[in-house]
Amino acid sequence: MVERFKSIVVGRGMMGAAAGKYLAASGDGVAIIGPDEPANWSTHRGVFGSHYDEARITRTIDSNPVWARLANRSIARYGSIAADSGVDFYEEVGCLIVGPKRGGSDPYISQVEAAAAELGVETEMLSAAELKNRFAYFEFGVECEGVFEGPHAGYVNPRRLVEAQSVLAARAGATLIRHAVVSIREEAGLAVVTTDDGREFAAEKVLVAAGGFSIAANLLPRPVHLSVYGRTVAFFEIPDGGLSAYAGMPSLIHQPDDPREHIYLLPPVRYPDGRTYLKIGGDPDDLLLATEPDIRAWFRGGGRETTRDHLQGVIARLVPGLKEVRPSMAACVTSFTPDNYPAIGFASERIAVLTGGCGAAAKSSDEIGRLGAALLQHGAIEDDAYGDVFSPVFRD
């Protein structure tokens, strides 16, 4: 027996949960299909989600106006999402961006400064001496400058953000189906979704918001052009007795002279195991995952030791107080479209895609999800503020 809905969102991650919330708020007959986080990554044979984490950087500054608008609109709604759902997910600890001094060959800090001015974002420009005085746990050297954004910046907890969006979607009437989708087909004027337990669900329209797993066979009638890369993050445990040394630490984006050492860093955060970790990411090279089975295997493997060791070396120089800590690691993925914008569009008459976080979507997922919902409702994104930048590119 096939259960019927008006619209189905495939994927219950950050963008999919947001899209389902907006669809449910606008009408009945909405289902969001996606599994819960597996208890044991190493033995799990199903799909994974990159939102299985406790902290992702959020900030309003971005030199790209499209990404800046996506971020600003999403961040402006954090308060209402938390209040309405009863789930707190945002910590306003600020975000610090550090790079080589302005006037040299690297225009990074000048671009960040210009973007902040254009957006009217409140920031502070800090010299190397001011950085050292204010953030004594960091060691940036003397040939650098920093841009600090205090209000509306810090980090979100992606697990809890997905939980908040799911609560609001269910409250608005959406049906949450906690299984993975194995195929989607068009049949008799409907899109039919089959889950891993053999059930089938039909809808007038389906939105595939499966992150990197959107490249899986049998989901889209035309494969979307999406490059999925394996990423490794490292975690440095800080015992409770040592936390005071890092009090007030903001999220950090650091672009030093050596591009291989460009990293992002999250301040100490308490994780589900009860321990507190500082997290750092920034692979020195790319690892392309060409197929969906490759992605599953990557998550089960838990990351690359070479990247973990590279990040340990970065931390030894950047946060000397942690140089003796041996980090743990985890795997995640980032998915890039050819134009480095989310892909939001129809692959056929009834099946659409919403994917491509491009390493920048966590903070902006609410607005990206809203755009995906608008696509399914109206057949197009009716928002002149963005232009036509989200049109997907499909492979032949």
C-alpha positions, 0 to 999 in steps of 0.5 A: 500500500502506497501512502500519499502526500502532497510533497515529500522532502528526502533528507532530514539534515539541516537544509531538508528539515528547514525545507520541510518546516516551511512546506508544512507551515504553508499547507498539509500533506508534507512528509520528511524522510530521513534516518536518525543518526546511527549509534555506531558509525564504524558498523553502520551500512546506511547513509550518514549526515554531516550535521552529526556534530555539536558546533559549526561557525556562524557569522554574517560577514561574507565577501560574496553578496549571495552567501552574505544574504543567505547568512543574514536572513538565516541568523535573523531567524535563529531567535524565533526558531529557538523560542518557538521550538524550545530547542537552543542551538546558537551560542553568540561567542563572536567570530574572529577572522585573521590573515596577513596584514593589509597592503601585501599580496593577500587581499583576504583581510581587505576583502573581509573588511570591505564586505563588513562595511558594505553589509553594515556589520559591526566589527573591530579591526585588530592589530597583531599586538591587539590580537595577542593582548585580547586572545592570549591563547592564540599565537598568530605572529606579528605580520597579521591583522584580525577582524572580530565580529561580536554580535550575530556570530559564534557557532550553531549546534547542527544536531540541535538545529535539525532537532529544532526544525524537526519539532517545528515541522512536526508541529505544523503537521509534517510527518517525519519518517525515520528511514533512508530512501533507496529510490525515487521514480515517476509513475502515473503522474506522481513521484514514488519514494521507496525507503530501506524498509520496503515501504512506498510513499507517493507525492505530487512533488519530491525535493531531494535534500540529501547532501553529498548523498544526492549523488546516489543512483536511483534518486534523481532522474538526472544526476546533479553535478556535485563534487563531494569531498571527504573531510577530516576534523580533529578534536582536542580534549580540554579537561574541566580544570583547564577550561578557564584558560580558554574562556571567551574564545570565539570561533576562528577562521585563520588564513596564514601565509601558507594556504595549506594551513588555512583552518577554521576552529571552534571554541571548547564545546561540551560533546555528548560523551560529557567531555569538552573539545576544541575542534579544528578543520582544514584539510591540506588537500582534497579527497574526492569521493566519486560514488555514494558507496565511497561516501558511506565507506569514508564515514565508516572509516572515521577520517584520515590520520595524515590530516589529523596529524597535519591539524595537530601540527597547526594547533601546536603553532596556533594554540601552544597550550594544546601542543601536547594533546593527542587529538581524536578525529572524525569524518564529514563531507563537503559538497560543491556545485560548479558555481559554488552556490546551492543547487536548487531546481527541478531535475524533472517535472516532479522531482527537484534537488536542494543540495550543495552546501559548498562548505558554507551552508550550515549557518545559512541552512534555514534560508536555503531550506526556505528557498527549496520549499518555495521552489516546490510550492511555486515551481520557481524561486520568486526572490529577485534578491538572489537572481538566477544563481541557484539553477542546478547543473546536471551531468549528461 
